[in-house]
């Protein structure tokens, strides 16, 4: 057989073996009942697009004011009636009573940040909002956040007119390069995005299967140990113990520092997240919307109790973020120190919503007056710039 034919036969055999292997893996995942209900990295784009389409099916009544509310799990990790966008809408209606109210569209999604809001601005902009509210989480300045939640693939949804601007932003901080940007644009332009999402879902199923296997292997050779001893045996479990304080509801000092990142050290104006926050504000302003950014409350009391809080450096972080928003044409509400320690229900900093402090309600009561003021005097009110 000629060398060229042998090579072609090898390639064909390799592809056939790969297909059979992948089919076998998928069959094993199905047999084990491993499914993923999480929204994948790529699936975030579908989430925003589907939400926008659903909201557009219900036209506004005359005089109503459309608000797009962007944020992470701090916005939506509550029962539906307690989610912050719904709370804000109710508070605004109370303040305005007989006047036309605001319709607040909930576009919050766990793990999202300013890069996502910038990349998806053309999709979200189809709502033609009068106001965009961005919940800016100070923890997004940390490398831990970037490693866990960055979605450079969403850059594929940036419109052609914004590609040059995007390339001049500090997108390398989330692993985005020029060649990847054009790759992601090409996947979407070719109509292959849904297949890409399906592939990502299969990868998540494999990761879940691996996690189950690692847990089983960590306990197989330790039958004479207690559950706690087996748990501590593996380095990965030891790392969890290092990061999570006894009782499980608060981070240790090590984890708190990683969680809050550069915010504790004093943000600089050229921090990648700060620059991208400004770009996101400008993008929505260019589309004719007012932009209101609030600095999401963080557990200042806990950081102080660990000896991590340098008030001067924290004040610098708040000032730098606020100045960037204002310089970019947005409005700022600083709520970073709104709650005491008992206003938080877990390590990540989600608010309590039962008992003494109803975090979403308190936060909404602080935001609503700013929303009402923009409704009355904002430069992008319906019939103005629009």
C-alpha positions as CSV (number, residue, x, y, z in Angstrom):
1,X,0.0,0.0,0.0
2,X,1.3,3.4,-0.9
3,X,2.3,5.7,2.0
4,X,-0.4,8.2,1.2
5,X,-3.1,5.5,1.4
6,X,-1.6,4.1,4.6
7,X,-1.8,7.6,6.2
8,X,-5.4,8.1,5.0
9,X,-6.3,4.6,6.5
10,X,-4.6,5.6,9.8
11,X,-6.5,8.8,10.0
12,X,-9.8,7.1,9.2
13,X,-9.1,4.4,11.8
14,X,-8.2,7.1,14.4
15,X,-11.4,9.1,13.8
16,X,-13.5,5.9,14.0
17,X,-11.8,4.9,17.3
18,X,-12.3,8.4,18.7
19,X,-16.0,8.4,17.8
20,X,-16.4,4.9,19.4
21,X,-14.6,6.0,22.6
22,X,-16.7,9.2,22.9
23,X,-19.9,7.1,22.4
24,X,-18.7,4.7,25.0
25,X,-18.0,7.5,27.5
26,X,-21.4,9.1,26.8
27,X,-23.1,5.8,27.3
28,X,-21.4,5.4,30.6
29,X,-22.5,8.8,31.7
30,X,-26.0,8.0,30.7
31,X,-25.9,4.7,32.5
32,X,-24.6,6.4,35.7
33,X,-27.4,8.9,35.6
34,X,-25.0,11.8,35.5
35,X,-26.7,15.0,34.3
36,X,-25.9,18.6,34.6
37,X,-28.5,21.2,35.3
38,X,-26.0,24.1,35.5
39,X,-25.8,26.7,32.8
40,X,-22.5,26.1,31.0
41,X,-19.9,28.7,30.3
42,X,-21.1,29.0,26.7
43,X,-24.8,28.6,27.6
44,X,-24.8,32.0,29.4
45,X,-25.2,33.7,26.0
46,X,-28.4,31.6,25.4
47,X,-29.6,32.5,28.8
48,X,-29.4,36.3,28.1
49,X,-30.8,35.9,24.6
50,X,-33.8,33.8,25.8
51,X,-34.5,36.2,28.6
52,X,-34.5,39.2,26.4
53,X,-36.7,37.5,23.8
54,X,-39.2,36.6,26.6
55,X,-39.3,40.1,27.9
56,X,-39.8,41.6,24.4
57,X,-43.0,39.5,24.0
58,X,-44.6,41.8,26.6
59,X,-44.6,45.4,25.2
60,X,-44.6,48.2,27.7
61,X,-47.6,50.3,28.4
62,X,-47.4,54.0,27.6
63,X,-45.2,55.8,30.1
64,X,-43.6,52.7,31.6
65,X,-39.9,52.7,32.2
66,X,-37.8,49.7,31.2
67,X,-35.0,48.6,33.5
68,X,-32.4,45.9,32.8
69,X,-31.0,44.5,36.0
70,X,-27.6,42.8,35.7
71,X,-25.9,41.0,38.6
72,X,-24.6,37.7,39.9
73,X,-25.9,35.3,42.6
74,X,-26.0,38.2,45.1
75,X,-29.0,39.4,43.1
76,X,-30.8,36.2,42.4
77,X,-29.9,33.5,45.0
78,X,-33.2,34.0,46.9
79,X,-36.8,32.8,46.5
80,X,-38.4,34.5,43.4
81,X,-40.3,37.1,45.4
82,X,-37.2,38.0,47.3
83,X,-34.9,38.5,44.3
84,X,-33.6,42.0,44.3
85,X,-35.0,43.1,40.9
86,X,-38.5,42.1,42.0
87,X,-37.9,44.0,45.3
88,X,-36.7,47.1,43.5
89,X,-39.7,47.1,41.2
90,X,-42.1,46.9,44.2
91,X,-40.2,49.7,46.0
92,X,-40.3,52.0,43.0
93,X,-44.0,51.5,42.6
94,X,-44.6,52.4,46.2
95,X,-42.6,55.6,45.8
96,X,-44.3,56.7,42.6
97,X,-47.8,55.3,43.3
98,X,-50.0,57.0,40.7
99,X,-47.2,57.7,38.2
100,X,-46.3,55.1,35.6
101,X,-44.0,52.5,37.1
102,X,-40.8,50.8,36.3
103,X,-40.7,47.4,34.7
104,X,-37.6,45.7,36.0
105,X,-36.3,42.9,33.9
106,X,-34.2,40.4,35.9
107,X,-31.0,39.4,33.9
108,X,-29.1,38.3,37.0
109,X,-27.2,35.1,36.8
110,X,-24.8,33.5,39.2
111,X,-21.1,33.9,38.6
112,X,-21.4,36.8,36.1
113,X,-19.4,40.0,36.1
114,X,-18.5,43.1,34.2
115,X,-16.8,41.2,31.3
116,X,-20.0,39.3,30.7
117,X,-22.1,42.5,30.8
118,X,-19.7,44.2,28.3
119,X,-19.6,41.2,25.9
120,X,-23.4,40.7,25.9
121,X,-24.3,44.4,25.6
122,X,-25.5,44.0,22.0
123,X,-27.8,41.2,23.0
124,X,-29.1,42.9,26.2
125,X,-29.4,46.2,24.3
126,X,-32.2,44.7,22.2
127,X,-34.4,45.4,25.2
128,X,-33.9,49.1,24.5
129,X,-33.8,49.8,28.3
130,X,-34.2,53.3,29.8
131,X,-31.9,52.2,32.6
132,X,-29.3,49.5,33.1
133,X,-28.6,48.6,36.8
134,X,-25.2,46.8,37.3
135,X,-24.6,45.2,40.6
136,X,-20.8,45.5,40.8
137,X,-19.4,42.8,43.1
138,X,-16.1,43.8,44.6
139,X,-15.0,40.2,44.8
140,X,-14.8,40.1,41.0
141,X,-11.4,41.9,41.4
142,X,-9.9,38.7,42.7
143,X,-7.9,36.1,40.8
144,X,-10.1,33.4,42.4
145,X,-13.2,34.9,40.8
146,X,-11.4,35.3,37.4
147,X,-10.3,31.6,37.5
148,X,-13.7,30.3,38.5
149,X,-16.1,32.4,36.4
150,X,-14.4,34.0,33.4
151,X,-16.1,33.3,30.1
152,X,-13.9,34.7,27.3
153,X,-16.1,32.8,24.8
154,X,-18.8,35.4,25.3
155,X,-16.6,37.8,23.3
156,X,-18.0,36.1,20.2
157,X,-21.2,38.0,20.8
158,X,-19.5,41.4,20.5
159,X,-20.7,43.3,17.5
160,X,-18.2,44.0,14.6
161,X,-18.2,47.7,15.4
162,X,-16.9,47.0,18.9
163,X,-14.1,44.5,18.1
164,X,-11.3,47.0,18.0
165,X,-12.4,48.5,21.3
166,X,-12.6,45.1,22.8
167,X,-9.1,44.2,21.7
168,X,-7.8,47.3,23.4
169,X,-9.4,46.4,26.8
170,X,-7.4,44.2,29.3
171,X,-9.1,41.1,28.0
172,X,-5.9,39.1,28.5
173,X,-6.8,39.0,32.2
174,X,-9.5,36.5,31.4
175,X,-7.4,34.6,28.8
176,X,-8.9,36.2,25.7
177,X,-6.5,36.9,22.8
178,X,-7.1,38.3,19.4
179,X,-7.1,34.9,17.7
180,X,-9.5,33.4,20.2
181,X,-11.9,36.4,19.7
182,X,-12.0,35.8,16.0
183,X,-12.4,32.1,16.6
184,X,-15.4,32.7,18.8
185,X,-16.9,35.2,16.3
186,X,-16.4,32.5,13.6
187,X,-18.2,29.8,15.6
188,X,-21.2,32.1,16.1
189,X,-21.2,33.3,12.5
190,X,-21.1,29.7,11.2
191,X,-24.2,28.8,13.2
192,X,-22.3,26.3,15.3
193,X,-23.0,27.8,18.7
194,X,-25.7,25.4,19.8
195,X,-23.4,22.4,19.1
196,X,-20.6,24.1,21.0
197,X,-22.9,24.5,24.0
198,X,-23.8,20.7,23.8
199,X,-20.1,19.9,23.7
200,X,-19.5,22.0,26.8
201,X,-22.4,20.2,28.6
202,X,-20.8,16.9,27.9
203,X,-17.5,18.2,29.3
204,X,-19.3,19.2,32.5
205,X,-20.8,15.7,32.8
206,X,-17.3,14.2,32.5
207,X,-16.1,16.6,35.2
208,X,-18.9,15.5,37.5
209,X,-18.2,11.9,36.9
210,X,-14.5,12.5,37.7
211,X,-15.4,14.2,41.0
212,X,-17.5,11.2,42.0
213,X,-14.6,8.9,41.2
214,X,-12.1,11.0,43.2
215,X,-14.4,11.0,46.2
216,X,-14.7,7.2,46.0
217,X,-11.0,6.7,45.6
218,X,-10.3,9.0,48.6
219,X,-12.2,6.7,50.9
220,X,-11.5,3.2,49.5
221,X,-8.3,2.5,51.4
222,X,-9.3,3.9,54.8
223,X,-12.1,1.7,56.1
224,X,-10.7,1.8,59.6
225,X,-10.8,5.6,59.7
226,X,-13.7,7.8,60.7
227,X,-15.4,9.9,58.0
228,X,-13.7,13.0,59.3
229,X,-10.3,11.3,59.2
230,X,-10.8,10.1,55.7
231,X,-11.9,13.6,54.7
232,X,-8.7,15.1,56.0
233,X,-6.5,12.5,54.4
234,X,-6.4,14.0,50.9
235,X,-4.7,17.2,50.1
236,X,-7.7,18.5,48.2
237,X,-9.9,18.1,51.2
238,X,-7.2,19.6,53.4
239,X,-7.3,22.7,51.2
240,X,-11.0,23.0,51.7
241,X,-10.5,22.8,55.5
242,X,-7.9,25.6,55.1
243,X,-10.3,27.8,53.3
244,X,-13.5,27.2,55.2
245,X,-13.7,28.2,58.9
246,X,-15.2,25.9,61.5
247,X,-19.0,26.0,61.3
248,X,-18.9,26.5,57.5
249,X,-20.6,29.9,57.2
250,X,-17.5,32.1,57.1
251,X,-14.2,32.0,55.2
252,X,-10.9,31.8,57.0
253,X,-8.4,34.7,56.7
254,X,-6.7,32.9,53.8
255,X,-9.9,32.4,51.9
256,X,-11.2,35.9,52.7
257,X,-8.1,37.5,51.3
258,X,-8.5,35.4,48.1
259,X,-12.2,36.1,47.9
260,X,-11.9,39.9,48.1
261,X,-8.7,40.1,46.0
262,X,-7.4,43.5,45.1
263,X,-10.2,45.3,46.8
264,X,-8.4,44.7,50.2
265,X,-5.1,46.1,48.8
266,X,-6.6,49.2,47.2
267,X,-7.7,49.1,43.6
268,X,-5.8,51.1,41.0
269,X,-7.4,52.8,38.0
270,X,-5.8,50.4,35.6
271,X,-7.1,47.2,37.3
272,X,-8.6,45.1,34.4
273,X,-12.0,44.8,36.1
274,X,-12.2,48.6,36.8
275,X,-11.3,49.4,33.1
276,X,-13.9,46.9,31.9
277,X,-16.5,48.2,34.2
278,X,-16.0,51.7,32.7
279,X,-16.3,50.2,29.2
280,X,-19.5,48.4,30.0
281,X,-21.0,51.7,31.4
282,X,-20.0,53.6,28.2
283,X,-21.4,50.9,26.0
284,X,-24.9,51.0,27.5
285,X,-24.7,54.8,27.6
286,X,-23.9,54.8,23.9
287,X,-27.1,52.8,23.3
288,X,-29.2,55.6,25.0
289,X,-29.6,54.1,28.5
290,X,-28.8,55.6,31.8
291,X,-26.6,53.3,33.9
292,X,-26.7,52.9,37.7
293,X,-23.9,50.9,39.3
294,X,-24.2,49.9,42.9
295,X,-21.3,48.5,44.9
296,X,-22.6,45.3,46.2
297,X,-22.4,44.9,50.0
298,X,-19.5,42.7,51.3
299,X,-18.8,41.4,54.8
300,X,-16.7,44.2,56.1
301,X,-17.2,43.2,59.8
302,X,-15.8,39.7,59.1
303,X,-12.8,41.0,57.3
304,X,-12.1,43.4,60.1
305,X,-12.4,40.6,62.7
306,X,-9.7,38.7,60.9
307,X,-7.4,41.7,60.9
308,X,-7.5,42.1,57.1
309,X,-9.3,45.4,56.8
310,X,-7.2,48.4,56.0
311,X,-9.8,51.2,55.9
312,X,-7.7,53.5,53.8
313,X,-7.0,50.9,51.1
314,X,-10.7,49.9,51.0
315,X,-11.7,53.5,50.7
316,X,-9.3,53.8,47.8
317,X,-10.9,50.8,46.1
318,X,-14.4,52.3,46.5
319,X,-13.2,55.7,45.2
320,X,-11.4,54.3,42.2
321,X,-14.4,52.2,41.1
322,X,-16.9,55.0,41.7
323,X,-14.8,57.5,39.8
324,X,-14.5,55.1,36.8
325,X,-18.3,54.8,36.7
326,X,-18.9,58.5,37.0
327,X,-16.2,59.3,34.4
328,X,-17.9,56.9,32.0
329,X,-21.2,58.6,32.3
330,X,-22.9,56.4,34.9
331,X,-24.3,56.9,38.4
332,X,-23.1,55.2,41.6
333,X,-24.7,54.1,44.8
334,X,-22.2,52.8,47.3
335,X,-23.7,50.0,49.4
336,X,-20.5,48.0,50.1
337,X,-20.8,48.4,53.9
338,X,-24.6,48.1,54.1
339,X,-24.9,45.0,56.3
340,X,-23.2,43.9,59.5
341,X,-21.8,40.4,59.8
342,X,-25.2,38.8,60.7
343,X,-26.7,40.2,57.4
344,X,-24.8,37.5,55.5
345,X,-25.8,33.8,55.4
346,X,-22.8,32.1,54.0
347,X,-19.1,32.3,53.0
348,X,-19.7,33.7,49.6
349,X,-21.5,36.7,51.1
350,X,-25.2,36.1,50.0
351,X,-27.5,38.1,52.2
352,X,-30.0,36.8,54.8
353,X,-33.6,37.1,53.8
354,X,-35.3,35.7,56.8
355,X,-35.2,36.8,60.4
356,X,-33.8,40.1,61.7
357,X,-32.3,41.3,58.4
358,X,-34.1,40.8,55.0
359,X,-31.1,41.8,52.9
360,X,-32.8,42.0,49.5
361,X,-35.6,44.2,50.9
362,X,-33.1,46.5,52.7
363,X,-30.9,46.8,49.6
364,X,-33.9,47.5,47.3
365,X,-35.1,50.3,49.7
366,X,-31.7,51.9,49.2
367,X,-31.7,51.5,45.4
368,X,-35.3,52.5,44.7
369,X,-34.9,56.3,45.4
370,X,-31.9,56.5,43.0
371,X,-34.0,54.7,40.3
372,X,-36.9,57.1,40.9
373,X,-34.6,60.1,40.6
374,X,-33.3,58.8,37.3
375,X,-36.9,58.1,36.1
376,X,-37.8,61.7,36.8
377,X,-34.6,63.5,35.7
378,X,-32.5,61.0,33.7
379,X,-31.0,62.0,30.4
380,X,-32.2,58.9,28.7
381,X,-35.9,58.9,29.7
382,X,-38.3,57.7,27.1
383,X,-38.9,60.6,24.7
384,X,-35.5,62.1,25.4
385,X,-32.3,60.7,23.8
386,X,-34.3,57.6,22.6
